[in-house]
């Protein structure tokens, strides 16, 4: 962020310095500086493009992993519902078996009472008490049938109850395992969601940096082309013979500057009412942008008017990361005034403004307080704005 802010202001300062030198021609050193900065921005853009491609590939892989985990969560949830239904069915069958056992209790009790009355040899006496062959056969078959029926009912009841209990235990164990898998899948999905969000945010920041670099490179290229055109026009004008009675070319109106022909130090009106809370060249905290030490911070009321220190041309008006909305006014003679933390901007680029003209409204600094950032740059260097403002 510091690099982009410093580079942006340096670009404007460089462009203004070059425009101020067009009357005397453009030096090879100035053109080399522009070309070098363009190459630096293009190299940085290439690096960011490669980083963006890598981030995009990572993002796609993470999204695929997240979708896989979402599928696992849904699969586990469906299995849990199925197992719960099976457990419910098994519980119903156990209840039915228990009801059947209870219904059979009277008959079994009667049979057990009868067996008790007969004693151990009761069935034997029943068989031996038969009066004839036929009665003996019937008694034998009846006794055997009673024994088999009793044994089968008891054995079947026990086996069925045992099987259902085991089935229910197995289902409950499977349910616990499925719930554990669902919890693990949910944790993996949460981690994948977090990773996707982190990569997407990083990709957004890289794209934003690429946009800033592309804009600055474009402005430098436009400035480079303009200077070359002016240099060609100057060469053509030098080669043209002077005509004594030719009308003089119209000259653009001059703008007063802070230099030797401009207002003296300590004479400029304050851009906003308030008090200085951040001095020029101060030591900034780790949470602040180091570029903030290049100017002063004036505590004011949010929404207060911000006015131009002096007449000039707006060379930048718009958002800049770390400084909110920013306005830069070119006063000529390599002099700039910079106004940051604006809540809103009232001017556009290339607008001519007079001293005291409204530039915007006070907004919030990164710390959350209503503040105006003010910086003055002369010949590419930041100077203490307080020395140019009227004493309070």
Order of alpha helices (4+ residues) and beta strands (2+ residues): alpha-alpha-alpha-alpha-beta-beta-beta-beta-beta-beta-beta-beta-beta-beta
